[in-house]
């Protein structure tokens, strides 16, 4: 493990300490109760508002409610739903899915609150190019309370913008690009670096156009990619319908009791399920991060709460719907606890290569089982594999992955080469099987292939390209708003160039394992939550006051909805009724 991985690992230990997770969950429950369960309003009134029933052309803003929701969803519904869920299950077990659901539910209240605040304090000096987000909330909000607090507000705003840029670089950019590069190289043999160059060009062409182009592209991409993924996942679940009751039981039971080691899964505790489920859910739906408010602040509306209620739909769509589909596919297919792809030769055991260092000898790659060869084909050079080693005996034993790679020797024969494992005790081979490494979205793709060979190779790379591009263009806008707030518009173009270069860097092959991937995106998500949650708590009462007043007026019939806008007009950002008295 290099110094950067060590730093990320130690930082994540602090950012995602158990106490922090309980605080985050507690804040979500607080706003759920305080708002009177705003989740219900998101699923009812939010849907009506998205359909344009309360729109009119006189409102300030740059994009429609639908486009704002699409832009925010394009940042959340992405590789986190494909690769992030796979990471949660691979590291935390099936119980992680249960805790993802819990964050999805309370996340709806968090999103409603943070977006409402952003709309209250957004900057509409340029009506066609509004700016908003937690940095505007804290800087304007504290200055409004007392002029002497203006400097404090600006410092906190700058800290938030710094965390925003960290998350933009890690989860919003590099995580997406890395997954696409890996999938494309694995299935089509195209070097990941080439994929990175193409991605950088495509993203660059969109983000230079600003939020209107981003909203337009997102409004087209998000419905298509969600429908494509929904259809394929539904097919898999229909084919494995008999497994679904067992999957539901497994998720709930594993959330509250340890999961034993099975096949490729090394076992998981309740704490692991809780931690990885919450980490990946917060990363996927971005509730409480403060990112989505930046996109929603561009929406055309005079009612801050209306946009907040619409934003409450995001965690439901992202986590309760899309993430659940991915989780069910992985669990019902058996990909998470799969059997070994091949069996070692008899007598294979770890050998000492240095004091306290153990490895396996370089040997010819064993032939895959017939079933695995049917699903994924034969071994290919460069594929990452692992063996499961056991250190200790009985209840005190621990399982570890010894990672290796399929290489070519001087005779162009496939051989296994291995890394080393540090241990004061002599490890033994826990089972004689050789497993292929499926980090991130690769596990989801493999899960589809287990049900219908070739489906994962077709669906997941296409979905990954669509999801990644949409996510990267939205996150580029988030980072851009942070740059504008901190340094001004003249730094936007240099930022955009750096953003695109980092896409290529992410595809250079320096990430190889689930743990590295988890550390990278966990760090980006964690620092934003640390910066934004205090802002929400400081100003939350303002959001709740505005929310309850809005709901009172809605229930009193003071707002007059008009006919819903057609889907085609929604996609193109056209407003509904032109009467300014309607929709208020």
N, C-alpha and C positions, 0 to 999 in steps of 0.2 A: 504494500500500500504506500503510495507516494505521499509527499507532504500535503498536497492539496486535498487528497482524499481524507487524510487524518484530520485536517482542519474542518472539513465539512462534517465529518463524523462527530467530532467534539461539539461543533456548533449545533448540530441537530439534537444532540443529547440534552442541550439546554433549551432550545426552541420548542422541542416536543416532549419535555418532561411531563410525567403523569399529571402533576399539578396544573400545568398549562392546559392540558387537554380538558381537565375538569372545569377550569375557568372558562374556556371557550364554549363548552357545552352549556355551562351555567348562563353565560351571556345570551346564548340562543334561546334558552328557556325563559329567561327574564323578558326578552322582547316579545316572545310568543304570548306569555300571560299578559304583559302590559298592553299589548295591542288587542287583546281579546281574540286571540287566534286569527291573526291576519292571513294565515294560510287559506282559510275559507274564502276570504275576499279576493285573494289572488286567483283562485280557481274559478271564481264566478265573475265578479266585476272586472278582474284583470283580463280575462278572455274577451269580454265585450269591448273593453277599451282598446285592446290590440286590434280588434276587427274594425276599428275606426268609428265606432258608434258615438264617440265623444270628441272627435277631431273637428277643428275648423281652421280655416286658412289664415286667420289673423294672429295665431299664436307665434311667439318667438321661438327660434330654433332652426336647425339645419336639416333634420331628417324626421320621418314619421315615427310613431310609436312602434310600428311593426319593424321598421328598419333599425331602430335603436335596440329593440329586443333581439333582432337577428344579429346585430353587431356584437352585442354582449354574449349571446349564445354561441356565436362563432368562436369566441375566445374560450368559452367553457366547454362546449361540446366539441371535443377534439381528441387528441391522442391520450388525454387523461381518461377518457371513457374506454378507450381500447387498451392502451398500455398501462395506465394508472390502476385500473381495476385488476388487471393481471398481476401487477406488482403487489397489490394489497393481498390477494389470495395466495400468491407464491410465498410471501414472507409472513403473513399473519394467519393464513388459513381461511376456511369458509366463514368463520365467525366475523371476519372483517367486513363482510357484506352487510351484516345487521347494523353495525355501527356506521357504515356509510349511509344506510337508510335514516338513521337517527339524525345525522348531520344534514341530510337532505331536507328533512322536515323542519328542524329548527332553523336551518339555513334560509328558508323562505322568509322567516321573520327578520333575520339579519339583513337580507337583501332589501326588503321593503324599507327598513329603517335607514340603512346607509344611503340608499338612492334618494329617499325623501330628503335627507339632510343635504345631499349634493345639489338637489334641485332648488332647495330653499336658498342656498348660498352661491349658486352658480353665477358666473360673470357673463352677462348678455350685452356688454357694451357693443359687440358686433353681433347683431341678432342672427345673422346667417352663419356665424362661426362661434357659438358659445363655448365657454370653458367651465369645467367643474370637476369635482372630486374632493376627497378628504383634505387635500392641501388648501383648497379654497374655503372649505368648511372651517378648519381650525384657524386659518389666518384671518378671515373675515369675522368669524364667530367670536374669537377672543378680543379682537379690536372693538367689536360692537359692545362687548360687555364693559370694557374699560380701555381707554387709549393706552394706558401704561402696559397692557397685556399684548399690545400689537407685536412687539419684538419677540415675545415668547411664542406667540402664534406663528410667526414667520419661521422661527427656529424649528418648531415641531413640523411645520409644513415642509421644510427642507429635508428633515429626517425622513418623512414619509416618501418624498420624491426619490430620495436615495434608495429606499427599500423597493420602491416601485421599479426603478431601473434594474435592480438586482433580480427581481422576479421576472421582469421582462426578458432579461438576458438568459436566465436559466429555464424556467418553466414555459414562458411564452415563446421562446425562440429555440434554444439548443435542444431541449427535450423533444420538441416536435421534429426538428430537422434530423436528429440522430435516429429516431424511430423510422422515419421515412427512408433515410439512407440505408439503414440495416435491412429493412423489408425489401426494398428495391434490389439491393445487391443479392440478397438471399434467393429471391424468386426469379429475377431476370438477369442476374450476372452483371448488372451495370455497376461500376465502382461507386461507392458511396460519395466520393468526392465529386463525381460528375453530377450525381443527384443534387448535391449541395449547391453546385453552380446554377443548375436549372431552377431550383427553388428560389435562390437569391434573386435571379432575374425576374421570375414571375411575381414574387412578393414586392420587389422594388418597383415594378411597373404599376402596381396597385397603390402602394402607400404614398407615392409621390402625388397622387390625386387628392389626398386629404380625406376627411371624414365622409363627404358626400359620395365619393367613389367607393370607399370602404363599405358604407352602408348599402350602396347599390349592389356591390358584389356579394356581400354577406346575405342580403335579402334573397338572392338567387341560389347561392351555394347551400345555405343551411337547410332549407326544406328538402332539397334534392338529396343531400348526403344523409339526412336523418331518415328519409323514406327508404333509401337504398339499404341502409344498415338495418332498419326495422324489418324489412321484408326478408332479408337473409337470415337474421337472427330468429325470426318467427318460424322460418322453415326448419332450422335446426331444432328448435324447441318442440315443434310438432313431431319431428322424427324421434325425439327422445322424451316424449310426453310421459311415458311410464316412469321416467327418472325424476320428474319434477316434484312430486310429493316428498320423496326422500331428500331432494336438494333443499326444499324449504325447511324440513326438520333439521337437516345438517347445519344450515346457516344459524338457526335459532339456538340449537344445542351448543354449537361451537362458540357462540358468542359468550357463553357463561360457563364453559368447561373446557379443559385442555383438549387439543386435537392430536391424536397419536400420529407418529410418523408412518407414512404410507407411500411406497414407491418413491417418486421424486420429491415428495414433500417431507421435510425433515422434522415435522412436528411443530406445534404452536401452543402457546399459553393464552389464557384469557387476556392478559395484558398486551400480548403481541397483537391479537385480533383487534383489541380496542385501539391501540396506537396506530397500526397501519391502516385500519379502516377509516379512522378520523383524518389521518394525514392525507390519504388519497382522496377522500371526499372533499375536504377543504381545498385541495389542489384542483380537483375537477370542477366543482361548482363555484369556487372563489367567493363563497359567502364570508363576509367579514373582512375580506382582503382590501376592499376599497378600489378594486379595479373596475368592476362593472359600472359604478357611478360615473366614471369618466365618459363611458359611451352613452349612458342614458342622459347625461347632461346636455347632449346635443339634440335631444328630442323636442319636437314642437308642441309645447303645452304651456298653459299658464297655471296649471294645477300641479304643484310639486308631488303631492301624495299620489295622484293618478299614475305618474310614472313609477313611483315606488311600489305601488300595488302590482303593476305590470312586471316589474323586476322580480317580484316574489315568485313568478312562474318559472324562473330560470333553474333554481335548484330542483324543482319538481321534474322538469323536462330532462335536465342533465343527469341527476342522481337517481331519482325514483324510477325513471323510465329507461334512459339509455344505459346507464351504468348497470342497472339490474339485468337488462338483456345480456350484456357482456358477461356478467357474473354467472348467470344461468347457463350460458353457452359453455363457459369454461368448466363449471362444476358438473353439468349434465353429461358432457362429453368425456369426462374423466381425465382431461388434460392436466389438471392440477396435481393429481397423484398417480400419474401414468406409470406404467411398468417400464423396465429398462429397454432401450432400443437394441442392445446387444449384450452378450454374456462374455465375461473374461475367461481366459484359459484357466484350467484347474491349477491351483497352487499360486495364483497371483496374490501378492500381499505387499504392503508398503515396505520400503527399504530406507535405511538411514543414508542420507546424502551429505550430512554434516551434523555436528552435535546439536541435537534438538530440532533438526530439520528432516522431514520425511517426504517421500515421493514414491511414484511407481516407475518401473523401468519402461524405457521406450520399446514398444512391441508393435507388431503389425496390427492394424485396426481390425477387430473382430467383425464378422459378418452380421448385419442387422437381422432381426427376426423377420419372418415373412410378412407379418402384419405391418410392422413399422416400415419395411421397404415399400409396401403397397401405398402407404400414406405419404411418406416423405421422400422415397427414392433412396439410392445408395449414399454412402458417405461422400462428402466433397471436401477437398483441401480448404483449410481455413475455418471449418466449423468448430465451434467451442463445445466442449463436452465436460462432464464431471463424473466422479465416482464418489460414493458415500462411505466415509470412514467413521469408525467408532473409537472414541477415546474413553477408557474406563469401562467398568462392568456394572451391571445391575441398574438400580435407580440413579446412580451417580454418573452413568455414562452420558456422553454427549456426541451428537452426530455433526459431522462437518463435511462440507463439499471440498474435494480436491479437484481443482480445475485443470483441464488439459485442452489439447487442440489436435485436430486431424491435420497432419502435415504429409508432405512427400519426401521420401528419402532419396539418396543418390541414384537409386534404380527406378525412380518414379512410382514407388509402391507407397500405399497409404499406411502411415504409422501414427501411433499415439505418442505425443510428447506431453510432459506434465510439469506443472508448477510445483511448489513445495508447500508443506503445511508445518507450522511450528507446533511442537508438542514436547513436553518433558517426558510424557509416557509414550509407550509404543502403541501406535494406532493399528487397528485391524480393519480389513475390508468388511463393512457391515453387511453388504449383499454383493453378490458377484456380478452385478449389472452395471453397464455403461449407459449413461444418460446424456442426451444432447441438451445443451443450454438453450433455453427459450426466454430471453429477457424481454420484459415489456410487451409490446404489441406482438412480438413473435409468438408468445404463448396463446394469445387470442386467435391468431391466424392458424396455429397448429390445432386449436380446439375445433375450429370450423372444418379443417381438413380431416379430422378424425371421424366426423359425421358424413362428410361428402368430400373425398379426396379431390383436391383442386379448387374447392370453394374458397378456402382461406387464401390460397395463392392468387385468386382472382379478386375476391371481395376486399380483403383487408388492405392490400397495397393501394387499391383505388380509393377506399374510404380514408386511408391514412393520408394520401395526397390531398384529398379534398379537405379533410379535417385539419391537417397541418397548415395548409395555405390559409384557410379561413382564420385559424387561431393566430397565426403569425401576423397577418395583416391587422387584426384587431389589437393584438398586444403591441404592435409597433406604434399604433395610435396612442395607446396608454402611455408608453414610454415617451412618446413625442410630447404629450401634454405635460409630463414631468419636466422635460427639458425646457419647454416654453416657460413654465412657471419659474424654474431655477435660473435660467440663463437668457431667455428671450428667443424670438423666432429665428434669429440669424444662425442659431446653432442647430436648427432642425435638419438641414441637408447633411451636415457632417454626421449627425446622429443616425440618419437613415442609411448612409453609406456604411457606417460601422455596424449597424444592425444587420445589413445584408451580408457583410463579410463574416459575421459571427455564424451565420447559417452554414457557410462553407467550413468554418472551423469545427463546428459541431459534427460534421460528417467526416472528420479526419481519422476516426477510429480510436479515440482515446478513452471511450466508455465501452466496457465489455461485460459488466455484470449488473444484476438486479440491485445489489447494494450500492454501487456507484451511482446508478440512476436515481435510486431513492434518496440518497444524500444530496444530490444536485438539486432536484426539484423540491425536496423538503426544506432546504435552506431558503430558497426563493420564496416559497409560500410562507414559511415561518416568520421571516423578518417583516413581511407586510402585515401579517396578523398582529405582530407585536406593536407595530406603529399605528394601525388603524383602530383596533378594538378600544384603546383608551379614548380616542377621538369620539367614537360612537357612544361611549359611556358618559363623556363630558356633555355632549350635546343631544343625547338620546331623548331627553324630556321634550325638546323642541319638536323632534320628529313625531313623538307620540301625541303631543298636543295638536299638531297639524293633522295628524292621521285621524284622530277621534273627531275633530271638527269636520273633516271631509266626509267621513262615514255618516256623521249626523245629517249633513246636508244631502247626502246620497239617499239615505233612508227616508228623509222627509220629502223626497221627490223634487228637490230644488234643481236637479240636473236633468236635462231633457235629451235622452239619446235619440239619434236619428238612424236612418237605415245604414246597415253595415256596408263598408267599402268592399268592392270585389277583390278577390285574391290577386288578380292581375294588377289592379291599381295599388294594392298594398305593397306588392313587390317593387313597383316603380316609384313608390314614395308619394303617391298622390293622396291629398287630404280628402276627407269626406265632405260633409255639409259646409256650405260657405257662410251660414248664418252664425255670427259670433255669439248669439244668445243660446244656440244649441250646444250641447255637449259640455255646458258649464255646471 
